[in-house]
Amino acid sequence: MKTKNILILLVFLFVMQGCLVKSLHPFYTDKDLVFKQELVGKWTDLDSATWVISQHKGFTGLLKDDAPVKAYDITFTDKKGTSKFVAHLFTLDSQLFLDFYPDEINTGNDLGNYHLIPAHSLAKVKIEGGKILISWYNEEWLVKLFNQNRVRIAHERIPYDPDDHNRDNFQVILTAPTGELQKFIIKYGNDPQAFKNDKDDLGYTILLTKQKS
């Protein structure tokens, strides 16, 4: 099943309430990128969804074969269907992060596709033996920072429902360039509230366990 709406997809994909912090620009620069072979393989999360992670092959020029690069292809499959992402692992302030970007958007017709804008989402990553801990930044946390005037970074607020003008019900799209995004994450990114919600203990964290070959 192909994705229908990438912004809605990010909500249902990880079985979470609320949304993830999203940006029009990547959270990484090329100099930040790293590649860790430990991420490659087939993984299962606590909801029995399957994650297949492989090294991404990128365009190297006309008449040349695509070659492995510092990026990952991630295929996520649960009972609702399959979604694909290209993810970049990078270091910032001595911490590991993953930048997720949708690999495909398809509503079934061109007119629908013309109205969809893919976005980057950011997660903090820990690799421990045969497990990966992925913690996404919570949009509700970000909205609180804006509402409390604790942070100033370029963004747009977009209503989930065009008829609902309650600013607390808006989604936030960061529009700042990568350099400003990284300064924001270094300053505010270790707030423990960034990964929590009121629904469960794990909040916006996914635990992946590697499947045996």
C-alpha positions, 0 to 999 in steps of 0.5 A: 500500500503506497502512502496517501499523505506524508504528513498524516502518514508520519502520525499513523506510521509510528502509532503515536498521538500528535505529530513529529517535528518536521522541516522543509530543509534537512537537519544535516550537512554532508560533513555531518554524515556517518554510516554505521553497518550496525543499522543494516538488517531486518528489525522488529519493533514492540508492535511487531512491525518490520523494519528493513534497513539497507545502504542507499545507492545514490546517483553518481553521474550520467552513464554511471551505476548508482553507488553506495552512499552514506544513507539508508533505505528504510522500509517499514511494514505493519498491518496497515501497509508499507512505507519507504524512507531515505534516512541519513545518520549524522552526528551533532554535538557528539550525538547520533541522529537520523533524518527521515525523508519519504522515498515515495508519495503517491495518492493515486493521481497526479493532481493529488501528488501535486498538493503534497510536500514531503518533509524531513523528520528528526530522531535521536538514535542509540545503538546498543548491541542488537537493539536500536532506540529511535526517539523522535522529537515531539511537535507538541513540545515544539509548539509549547516552546513557540507559545512560551516565546522560548524559541525563535526559529523560522516556521509556518503554522498550518491548520490540520483542518482549514476551518479550525483556527485554534493555534494549538491545533496547528501543525508546525513546519520548520522553514529555517536553513540547516545551520539554524536547525542545528543550533536549535537542536544543540540548544534545546534538543536534550530536553526530556520533554521533547520525546514524551507524550501523555499516552504511554511511557515510551512516548515517541521512542521506538525500540528495534530488535534485530531479527536473527538471520 
